[in-house]
Amino acid sequence: MTLAPVASSRAFFLAVAASAAVTAAASAGADSIGAKAPLRRANAKAEDAASPANVTLSIEASSPRGPWKMRVTNEGAVPVTLVADARLLALEVTPRSARKSEHCELPGEMRPQDDLSRPLILPPKRSYAERFEPRLYCLEGSRLDALAPGAIVTATLGWTGHGSRPPLIVSPIEGVEPAVAPAKSIKSAPIALPDEPTPTPTPPVDPAAAAARGEANLAIQSGRSVDAASSSEIAIPITLVNRGQRASIVRFRPETLAFDVVGPRGANHCGWSALPSAPTPDLFTTLGPGAQTSLTIVLSAYCPVRVLATAGLYVVRASLDTRKASGAEIGIRSFDGQVIGTSPTVVRLRGGTAAEPLVRPALER
């Protein structure tokens, strides 16, 4: 195997190849540089003679909803150039007993449009691995539902189409022998999603016993998923439900809500910027048994700019805290306590205010 110096751009490679072809044509007595048909045939024959790069893709899933890991391995005998970027993944998820798969991929503005970023030389028998969040790809409705135990997942990394024109997920390195053919995509073997981790058991709430003790039985519910182009568009519907057997009087207002947010920059608690104002009767809502009331909040009104500055996946859990918003001082026997959301909202933020970080992919150790 011989390895010539690697040029920094595809344009340089093409210029060198064209120059070599012209020189060869002239030495063979070609009538003019414009005789391009033989050059195309020679290139076509070379591409036909090159064997496909032996590069494989695999997906590891320790839980149905992530995070997962993709691994690309060069099983061949020569190094190749890989576009090392999980944003190029597309997933086909077939739920258990379903006949049709759900296709999941990132929106166009979140997928790289060319193969010029995140290049990585992948030597023989080495791998590149990257963790990713499948819910970022399968965000809404039936796609999110498909991420369930027993579902079959097949992944494709790269671009659609065939041929050797860019963009390419795997490219040969100029001057390396034996030559390998470029590839626009790599496909994984199917995997089955595992069962959910066993949750910690919690004692069930007895509504009758809670009512006898004078306790309210309230629950906070929020929308399952939100797809937002910017942080100012993250609008989450929040619903307060009375699951008890007696009416409850609650101060269910923006100032009594808060959110725990886990995103690309870690975990943060986002609350209202000021303490609740002095109570007045119009600030309280009476919920009868089984009744509910809703608010739609904009998350950026609660979180500092830095929390929602990066595009990506955010998991948001709402809570209600009325301990500092009691109606007792005006004679209202209100609910004065905390209610934590039963399930989180998954948010896909397609564009952030922070500059996209420079990622330098590295080989798996």
C-alpha positions in Angstrom: 0.0 0.0 0.0 1.3 3.4 -1.0 0.0 6.7 0.4 0.5 10.0 -1.4 0.1 13.3 0.4 -3.6 14.1 0.9 -4.8 17.4 -0.6 -7.0 19.7 1.5 -9.8 20.0 -1.1 -11.6 18.0 -3.7 -11.0 20.8 -6.2 -7.2 20.3 -6.0 -7.6 16.5 -6.5 -9.7 17.1 -9.6 -7.2 19.6 -11.0 -4.3 17.2 -10.6 -6.3 14.3 -12.1 -7.3 16.5 -15.1 -3.7 17.6 -15.6 -2.4 14.0 -15.6 -5.1 13.0 -18.0 -4.2 15.8 -20.5 -0.5 14.9 -20.3 -1.3 11.3 -21.0 -3.4 12.2 -23.9 -0.7 14.4 -25.4 2.0 11.8 -25.1 -0.3 9.2 -26.8 -0.6 11.5 -29.8 -4.0 12.9 -29.1 -5.1 15.5 -31.7 -6.2 18.0 -29.1 -6.9 18.6 -25.4 -10.6 18.7 -26.2 -10.7 14.9 -26.7 -12.8 14.3 -23.5 -14.6 11.1 -24.4 -11.6 8.8 -23.8 -11.0 10.5 -20.4 -14.5 9.9 -19.3 -14.3 6.2 -20.3 -11.0 5.8 -18.5 -12.5 7.3 -15.3 -15.6 5.1 -15.6 -13.5 2.0 -16.0 -11.4 2.9 -13.0 -14.6 3.4 -10.9 -16.0 0.2 -12.1 -12.8 -1.7 -11.3 -12.7 -0.3 -7.7 -14.3 -2.5 -5.1 -16.7 -1.0 -2.6 -15.2 0.3 0.6 -15.7 -2.3 3.4 -17.1 0.2 5.9 -19.9 -0.8 8.3 -22.5 1.0 10.4 -24.0 -0.3 13.6 -26.5 1.1 16.2 -26.4 0.4 19.9 -29.6 1.1 21.9 -29.6 0.5 25.7 -33.2 1.9 26.0 -36.0 2.5 23.5 -35.8 6.3 23.6 -32.1 6.9 24.0 -29.5 8.0 24.0 -28.2 5.6 21.4 -24.7 5.2 19.9 -23.7 4.8 16.2 -20.4 3.2 15.3 -18.8 3.3 11.9 -16.0 0.7 11.4 -13.5 0.4 8.5 -13.3 -3.4 8.0 -11.2 -3.0 4.9 -7.4 -2.9 4.3 -7.0 0.7 3.2 -7.8 4.0 4.9 -10.8 6.1 3.7 -12.3 9.5 4.4 -15.5 9.4 6.5 -18.0 12.3 7.1 -18.2 11.7 10.8 -21.6 13.2 11.7 -24.6 11.5 13.3 -26.8 14.4 12.0 -26.7 12.5 8.7 -28.6 9.5 10.1 -32.0 8.4 9.0 -33.9 5.8 10.9 -36.5 3.3 9.8 -38.5 2.2 12.9 -41.0 -0.6 12.7 -43.1 -1.1 15.8 -43.9 -4.5 17.0 -46.6 -6.2 14.9 -46.7 -3.2 12.5 -46.5 -3.7 8.8 -45.2 -0.2 8.0 -42.1 1.5 9.3 -41.8 5.1 10.5 -39.2 7.2 8.7 -37.2 9.5 11.0 -34.6 12.1 10.2 -33.6 15.6 11.1 -35.2 18.6 9.4 -33.3 20.0 6.5 -31.9 22.9 8.4 -30.3 20.6 10.9 -28.7 18.2 8.4 -25.4 19.0 6.8 -25.9 19.9 3.1 -22.4 18.9 1.9 -19.6 16.5 2.9 -17.0 19.2 3.6 -17.5 19.4 7.4 -16.3 16.9 10.0 -14.0 14.8 7.7 -12.1 12.0 9.4 -9.5 9.6 8.1 -10.7 6.2 9.1 -7.7 3.7 9.1 -8.2 0.0 8.6 -9.8 -1.9 11.6 -10.6 1.4 13.4 -13.9 2.9 14.3 -15.7 6.2 14.9 -18.5 6.3 17.5 -21.0 9.1 18.4 -23.9 9.2 20.7 -27.2 10.7 19.5 -30.8 11.2 20.7 -33.3 9.2 18.6 -36.2 11.4 19.8 -34.5 14.3 18.0 -35.1 12.4 14.8 -38.5 10.7 15.7 -40.1 13.6 17.4 -43.8 13.7 16.9 -46.9 11.5 16.9 -46.5 8.0 15.5 -42.8 8.4 15.1 -42.3 9.1 18.8 -44.7 6.2 19.6 -42.6 3.9 17.4 -39.7 4.2 19.9 -41.0 1.3 22.0 -39.7 -2.0 23.2 -39.6 -4.7 20.5 -39.5 -2.2 17.6 -37.0 -3.0 14.8 -34.6 -0.2 13.8 -32.5 0.1 10.7 -30.2 3.1 10.2 -28.7 4.8 7.1 -25.9 7.3 7.4 -25.3 9.7 4.5 -27.3 10.9 1.5 -29.8 9.4 -0.9 -29.0 8.5 -4.4 -26.2 6.6 -6.2 -23.0 7.3 -8.0 -19.7 8.9 -7.2 -20.6 12.6 -7.3 -20.6 14.5 -4.0 -21.9 14.6 -1.3 -20.3 11.3 -0.3 -20.2 9.7 3.2 -17.2 7.5 2.3 -14.5 8.7 -0.1 -11.2 7.1 -1.2 -7.9 8.8 -0.5 -6.1 9.9 -3.6 -3.0 7.8 -4.3 -4.0 4.9 -1.9 -3.9 1.4 -3.4 -5.9 -0.7 -3.9 -8.5 1.8 -4.9 -12.0 1.7 -3.3 -15.2 3.1 -4.7 -16.9 6.0 -2.9 -20.3 5.7 -1.2 -23.1 8.1 -0.7 -24.5 6.1 2.3 -24.0 3.2 4.6 -26.8 1.0 6.0 -26.8 -0.8 9.3 -28.1 -4.3 10.2 -31.5 -4.2 12.0 -31.7 -4.2 15.8 -34.6 -4.8 18.2 -35.1 -2.1 20.9 -34.9 -3.4 24.4 -37.4 -3.2 27.2 -37.6 0.0 29.3 -35.6 0.0 32.5 -37.7 -1.2 35.4 -39.0 2.0 37.2 -38.8 2.4 40.9 -42.2 1.4 42.3 -44.3 4.1 43.9 -47.3 3.5 46.2 -50.6 4.2 44.5 -52.6 7.2 45.6 -55.9 6.4 47.2 -58.3 9.2 46.2 -60.8 8.4 49.0 -58.1 8.3 51.7 -56.6 11.6 50.4 -60.0 13.2 50.4 -60.6 12.0 54.0 -57.4 13.7 55.0 -58.4 16.9 53.3 -55.6 16.5 50.7 -56.0 17.6 47.1 -55.2 15.1 44.3 -53.9 17.3 41.5 -51.8 16.3 38.4 -49.8 18.4 35.9 -49.8 17.3 32.3 -47.9 18.9 29.4 -47.7 18.4 25.6 -45.7 15.4 24.5 -43.5 17.1 22.0 -42.8 20.6 20.5 -40.9 21.4 17.3 -39.6 24.9 17.3 -37.5 26.9 14.8 -36.3 29.3 17.6 -36.4 29.5 21.4 -39.1 32.2 21.3 -41.4 29.6 19.6 -41.2 26.9 22.2 -44.8 27.1 23.4 -45.8 24.3 25.8 -49.5 23.5 26.7 -49.8 22.8 30.5 -52.9 21.2 31.9 -53.9 21.0 35.6 -56.3 18.1 36.4 -58.2 17.5 39.6 -58.2 13.7 40.1 -59.7 13.9 43.5 -63.2 13.5 44.8 -63.6 17.1 46.1 -63.2 20.5 44.5 -59.9 22.3 44.8 -59.1 26.0 44.7 -55.8 26.7 43.0 -53.7 29.6 41.9 -52.8 28.2 38.5 -51.0 31.1 36.9 -47.7 31.7 35.0 -46.0 32.9 38.2 -46.7 29.6 40.0 -45.2 27.4 37.3 -41.6 26.3 36.9 -39.7 24.0 34.6 -36.8 21.6 34.9 -34.9 21.6 31.6 -32.3 19.1 30.4 -30.6 20.1 27.2 -27.3 20.2 25.3 -25.8 22.5 28.0 -26.9 20.3 31.0 -29.7 20.6 33.5 -31.3 23.9 34.6 -34.3 25.0 36.7 -36.3 27.8 35.1 -38.8 29.8 37.2 -40.8 33.0 37.0 -38.6 36.0 37.3 -40.6 37.6 40.2 -42.4 36.4 43.3 -46.2 36.0 43.1 -48.1 39.2 43.6 -50.5 39.8 46.5 -53.6 37.4 46.2 -56.9 38.6 44.8 -60.0 36.4 44.2 -59.7 36.6 40.4 -56.2 34.8 40.5 -57.7 31.6 41.8 -59.5 28.8 39.9 -62.0 26.3 41.3 -61.6 22.8 39.9 -64.4 20.3 40.6 -63.7 16.6 40.7 -62.4 15.5 37.3 -62.2 19.1 36.0 -59.2 20.6 34.3 -57.8 23.9 33.2 -55.0 24.8 30.8 -52.3 27.4 30.0 -49.9 27.7 27.1 -46.5 29.1 28.2 -43.5 30.2 26.2 -40.5 28.6 27.7 -38.1 31.5 26.9 -40.1 33.6 29.4 -38.8 31.4 32.2 -35.3 30.4 31.1 -32.2 32.6 30.7 -31.0 33.0 27.1 -28.0 30.8 27.6 -30.2 27.8 28.6 -31.9 27.7 25.2 -29.0 29.0 23.1 -28.1 25.7 21.4 -30.0 23.8 18.8 -30.9 20.2 19.8 -33.1 18.1 22.1 -34.5 19.5 25.3 -36.5 17.5 27.9 -38.8 19.7 29.9 -40.8 18.8 33.0 -43.3 21.3 34.4 -44.2 21.8 38.1 -46.7 23.9 40.0 -45.7 25.5 43.3 -48.3 27.5 45.2 -46.6 27.5 48.6 -45.9 31.2 48.3 -49.2 32.0 46.5 -51.7 31.1 49.2 -55.2 32.7 49.3 -55.3 32.3 53.1 -54.8 36.0 53.8 -57.9 36.9 51.9 -60.0 34.0 53.3 -59.6 31.6 50.5 -58.9 28.0 51.4 -56.6 27.2 48.5 -54.3 24.4 47.6 -50.9 25.4 48.9 -48.3 22.8 47.8 -46.3 21.4 44.9 -47.3 19.3 41.9 -44.6 17.7 39.7 -45.5 16.9 36.1 -46.2 13.2 35.4 -44.3 13.1 32.1 -41.9 15.5 30.3 -42.2 17.4 27.1 -39.7 16.6 24.4 -38.6 19.8 22.5 -36.6 19.9 19.3 -35.0 23.3 18.9 -34.0 23.6 15.2 -32.0 26.8 15.6 -30.2 28.4 18.5 -28.6 31.8 19.0 -25.2 30.4 19.9 -22.7 29.8 17.1 -22.4 26.1 16.1 -19.4 24.7 17.9 -16.5 23.5 15.9 -16.5 19.7 16.2 -13.3 17.8 15.5 -14.2 14.1 15.2 -11.8 11.6 16.7 -11.3 7.9 16.3 -12.8 5.6 19.0 -10.2 4.5 21.5 
